[in-house]
Amino acid sequence: MALALALHRHLALHRCVAAPSRSVRTIRMWSGQTKAELEITDVPIATLYAEYSDLTRMTEWSPSLESVVVDPEHPTRSVWVMRVPRGLRVASQAVGYPSPEIAWEAELDAPGPPAMSWTSVIRDEDEAADDVKDGAETAAAGVSRVGFVPSGCVAFRPSGPGRSIMTLTLSYSLPDPVAWWMLALIQSSLVQGIVRNRMEAGMQRFARTIRAEHIERVRTATQSTKMDADAAGKMARTEPP
């Protein structure tokens, strides 16, 4: 609630500053990005990469995501539906997204470690309704909007024995003319702080989950190897000379 009130005040301030001018200055083809990093221990980069590229698990790391539906005929394509975090709804509405949900279609490029990227295009309601398959576009219809192009990339690089750095970069473009005060709002430390905090929380959730799963797999494999070795030793002792 406090974040929403702060954004309301921030928005009102920028509008008041813009009000005396008869023509509001606009900016075309604007793009920006937000970046976050996290060190992860005890998990091979190949494992981190494989798990993060599994889009069916993306909602586990990002609670704001309502769903990620992968096209079974084109596994690199998917439809995402996100519920805008409460703290960002004022900013989202200010730049033309009145719905609390935003949907887009993404194309994933994951050739192998260390990096992968994705590009997305938000589709309008008519376009989404014209291409319904497997329920994905049905979920997107009514909450999508043309003009916002989100994209991103993630990279894993070694930082020492048993350690790696995960770098997540979210990029976004607004190809339509955008009023300067809208960009000032998007680029404000308040909005960027909220976005970065959400990114870092998702990365930490991903790291905790994958690390726990990897440790359990290693433990299970070690126990299995030991049991096989014990069984082989027992058989060797019981065989007649």
N, C-alpha and C positions, 0 to 999 in steps of 0.2 A: 504493500500500500504506500509506504514511504517513497519507494522508487517511482511509483506511478505519479505521485504528487510532485516529486522533483522533476520528472520529465515534463509534466504539465507546465510547471514554472519555466523550465528551460525553453519549451516551445513558445510559450507566451512572450518571453523576452525577445526571441528572434523575430517573431511576428511584429512586435511593437517596433523593433528597430527597422524592419522593412516597410512599415506602414506609411511613413512620410513620402516615400518615393512613388511616383505615379506608375513607373514601369519597374517591375521586379526583375533584377538581373537573373538570367538563367544560364545553366551550364549544360552542354551537350556531351553525350557519350562518356559520362563519368564512370570511373571504376575505383574501387578501393579494396582493401584486404585487412584481415585480422589474423595474427599469428600467435601460436602458443607452443611451448616446448615442455617436454617431460622426460626425465631420466627413468629408464626401466631396467631392473636387474634380474638376472637369473633366467632369462628367456632368450633363446636364439632369435636373431633377426628374421630368419626364414619363417619361424613360427608366428612371430608378431605380424609379419606381412600377410601370411596366409589367412590368419584369423580376421585381420582388419578388412581384407578384401572380400570376406564373406558377408555380403550385404544383408543376408537374411538375419544376421545377428546385430545389425546396426542399432535397432531400437533398445538393445541391452545397454549400450554405452550412452545413448542420447535419449533421456526421458521425454524431451520435447517432441520427439518423432512419434506420430500416431502409428505409422506403418511404413514399411519399405517392401514393395512387391516387385519381385524379379520376373521379367518376361521369360517363360520357359523356353521359348523359341530363340530368344536372343539374350543369353545370360549376362551380357555386359550392359543391358538396358534395364532400367527399373523406374518405378513411379514412387515418389516419396510424398508423404503428407505430414506436415509439421504443424503443431499447435504453437503459436507465437507465445513465448514466455510472458507472463503477466507484466513483468518489469519493462518489456519492450513493446507493448501493445500501443502505447501512445505514439512512439516513434514510427511504428509500422503503419498506423492510421494516418499519420502526418504525411507519409510519402505515397499514400494512395491505396493502402491495403486494409479495407474496413473489416474484413473477416478475421476472426481469431485463428483461422487455419490458412495455410499456404501450401499448394501442391506443385510439384514440378516433375519432369521426366529427366533422368540422368543417363549419361553414357560413361561407363567406367573403362579406363585404360590402365590395366594392371599387368604389365609384361613380366614382372618379377622384381625381386629386391634390387635396389633399396627403395624405389619410389613408385607411387601410383597417383593417378589424377582422375578427375571426373569433371565433366561439363554438363550443364543443365540449361533447359529452357522452360520457363513457366508457360503453360498453354492456357488459352482462354477457354471459357465454358463451352462454346460451340465446337471448337476444335477437339476438346476432350470428349464431348458427346458423340462426335462422328467416328471415333476409333475406340470402341469399347471392346476390351478383351480381358478375360480372366479376372474381371472385377477390379483391375487396377485403375483404369480410367474412370470407372464408376466412383471410386473413392475420391479421385481428383476433381471430378466435375463439381462445379459450384464453389470451389474454394481456390481456384487458380486464377492467374492474371498474366496477361502479356506485358512485356516491358522490363521484367526483372530477370537477370541472367546470373544465377549463382554458379560457382565452380569452386574447385578446391584441389588440394594435393596433400599427401602425407608421405613422409620419408623417414626411414630408420637408418641411423648410422652408428657404428661402434664408437664408444667413448672410453673404453678400457676393458680389462678382463671381466667378462660376465655382465657388462653394462652397455646400454645403447641409449641414444637420444631419439625420441619421437618428436618430429616437427609437423604440426598441423597448420595449414594455411587455408583460410576461407576467403574467397574472392567474390565480389559482387559488382555487377555493372547495371547502370540505369541508362539505357540508350535514349530514352525520351528526354526532352529538355527538362531540367530540374532546377527549381528555385534555389538560390544559394543558401537560404536559411534552412532548407531541408537538408542539404549536405552538411551544414554546420551542426545540425542536430545529430545526424548519423555519425559524424566524425567526433562528436563531443566525447570527452573523457568518461562521462557518465554512461552513455550508450556503449562505447567500446569496452568499458570495464565490465558491463553486464555480459556482453558477447564473449569476451575472453574468459570470464569466470565460468560460463557455461561450457566453453570448449575444454578448459582445464579439468573441470569436474568430470566430463565425459571421458577424457583421456585417462584420468586416474581410475575411473571405474573399469575401463578397458584393461589397464595394466594390472589391477588387482585380480580381475577375473581370469585373465590369460595366464598370469603367473601361478595362481592357485591350480588351474587346470594342468599346466605344464609340470609342476612339482608332483601332482598326483599321478600323472602319466609316467614320470620317471620312477616314482616309488613303486608303482605297479609293475613296470618293466623289470626293475631290479629284483623285486620279490619273485617274479616269474622266472628270471634267469637263475636265481639262487635255488629255487625249487627244482628246476630242470637239472642243475648241477648236482644237487643232493640225490635226486632220483638216479642219475647216471652213476654216481659213486656207489650207491647202494646196490645197483645191478652188478657193477663190477666186482663188488665184494662177495656177492652171493653166487656168481658164476663159478663152476668147478674149474680147477686148474687144468 
